Amino acid sequence: MIWAGPIITGLGVVAIDGARRIAYENARLKGEETVGYPKIGDMFLDTGAGSVRTYAMLFALAAVGLTLLARWVRKRGGTSGTQTVAFVSAVAYLVLLSAVSTFTPFVVGDSDEPVHIVVVQGRLWYVPAVRTIVVCSAMAPVAALFLLIRRPGRPSAG
């Protein structure tokens, strides 16, 4: 679960670099008037890189928070307080995962601008890869919540 942040951040960096290279190469081969102006695309990709940095920071904060929560649960056990904190933390983490899979670094471009299509839409593999990681990572907090649920004690046989 904690590895989702570094993986998604790394994929974002690779996808933005790849989109930039594709835009410049196609502009060189086919002409800027045909495929779009790479200098304008650079502005969009720089904004996308900023969103990747923001997501990386949010994932780092989530990792620290979830690590502290795990230590707290390990020390205190599955009390109603730890269950509440775990539930709230899991919901916040799921919202972060949802944001990362919905607002990719490539959803910052305007299709009316004269830029290469890869600048606006991103690499073809990026969104499916991020969404796969998000789905796998979302299962961990849900499973952790089930592990914290207390089972009712059995009545004595006497």
C-alpha positions in Angstrom: 0.0 0.0 0.0 2.8 2.4 0.9 4.6 1.6 -2.4 1.8 3.1 -4.5 3.2 6.6 -4.0 6.7 6.0 -5.3 5.5 3.8 -8.2 2.8 6.3 -9.3 5.3 9.2 -9.0 7.9 7.3 -11.0 5.4 6.5 -13.7 4.4 10.1 -13.8 8.0 11.3 -14.3 8.6 8.7 -17.1 5.3 9.5 -18.8 5.9 13.3 -18.8 9.4 12.8 -20.1 8.2 10.5 -22.8 5.4 12.8 -23.9 7.9 15.7 -24.1 10.2 13.6 -26.3 7.4 12.5 -28.5 6.1 16.0 -29.0 9.5 17.4 -29.9 10.4 14.5 -32.2 7.1 14.6 -34.1 7.4 18.4 -34.4 10.9 18.0 -35.9 9.8 15.3 -38.3 6.3 16.5 -39.4 6.5 20.2 -38.6 5.1 22.2 -35.7 2.1 23.5 -37.8 1.0 19.9 -38.3 1.4 18.2 -34.9 1.6 21.2 -32.5 4.1 23.5 -30.9 6.3 21.7 -28.4 7.2 24.9 -26.5 3.5 25.4 -25.7 3.3 21.8 -24.7 6.2 22.3 -22.4 4.1 24.7 -20.3 1.4 22.0 -19.9 3.9 19.3 -19.1 5.7 21.5 -16.5 2.3 22.0 -14.8 1.8 18.3 -15.0 5.2 17.8 -13.4 4.1 20.1 -10.6 1.0 17.9 -10.0 3.3 14.8 -9.8 5.4 16.5 -7.1 2.2 17.4 -5.2 1.0 13.8 -5.4 4.4 12.6 -4.2 4.3 14.9 -1.2 0.7 13.8 -0.3 1.7 10.1 -0.7 4.7 10.7 1.6 2.5 12.3 4.2 0.0 9.4 3.9 2.8 6.9 4.3 4.1 8.6 7.5 0.6 8.8 8.9 -0.3 5.2 8.1 3.0 4.0 9.6 2.3 5.9 12.8 -1.2 4.5 12.8 0.1 1.0 12.4 2.5 1.4 15.3 -0.3 2.8 17.4 -2.6 -0.1 16.6 0.2 -2.6 17.3 0.8 -1.0 20.7 -2.9 -0.5 21.8 -4.7 -3.2 19.8 -8.0 -2.9 18.0 -9.9 -0.6 20.3 -12.8 1.5 19.1 -10.5 4.5 19.0 -8.0 2.8 16.7 -10.8 1.5 14.5 -12.2 5.0 14.1 -8.8 6.5 13.3 -8.1 3.6 10.9 -11.5 4.1 9.1 -11.0 7.9 8.7 -7.4 7.3 7.5 -8.5 4.7 5.0 -11.2 7.0 3.6 -8.7 9.8 3.2 -6.2 7.5 1.5 -8.9 6.2 -0.8 -9.9 9.8 -1.7 -6.2 10.4 -2.5 -6.0 7.3 -4.7 -9.2 8.4 -6.5 -7.8 11.8 -7.2 -4.5 10.4 -8.5 -6.3 8.1 -10.9 -8.8 10.8 -12.1 -6.7 14.0 -12.2 -3.6 12.7 -14.0 -0.8 15.1 -15.0 -2.2 15.2 -18.5 -5.6 16.5 -17.6 -4.2 20.0 -17.5 -4.2 20.7 -21.3 -6.8 22.4 -23.4 -7.5 20.6 -26.6 -7.9 23.9 -28.4 -4.2 24.7 -27.9 -1.8 23.9 -30.8 0.0 21.1 -28.9 0.7 17.5 -29.7 -2.1 15.1 -28.6 0.3 13.2 -26.3 0.8 16.4 -24.3 -3.0 16.5 -23.5 -3.8 12.8 -23.3 -0.5 11.3 -22.0 1.1 8.1 -23.0 -1.2 5.2 -23.8 0.1 3.0 -21.0 0.0 5.6 -18.2 -3.7 5.7 -17.2 -4.2 1.9 -17.2 -1.0 1.4 -15.2 -1.9 4.0 -12.6 -5.5 2.7 -12.3 -4.2 -0.9 -11.8 -1.8 0.3 -9.0 -4.7 2.3 -7.4 -7.0 -0.7 -7.4 -4.4 -3.0 -5.9 -3.4 -0.3 -3.3 -7.1 0.4 -2.4 -7.5 -3.2 -1.3 -4.9 -2.9 1.5 -6.7 -0.3 3.8 -10.0 -2.2 3.3 -8.4 -5.5 4.4 -6.7 -3.7 7.3 -10.1 -2.4 8.5 -11.5 -5.9 8.5 -8.6 -7.1 10.6 -9.3 -4.5 13.2 -13.0 -5.5 13.6 -13.4 -7.2 17.0 -15.2 -10.5 17.1 -17.9 -10.8 19.7 -16.8 -13.0 22.6 -18.5 -16.3 23.0 -20.8 -16.8 25.9 -19.5 -19.1 28.5 -20.8 -22.7 28.5 -21.7 -22.6 32.1 
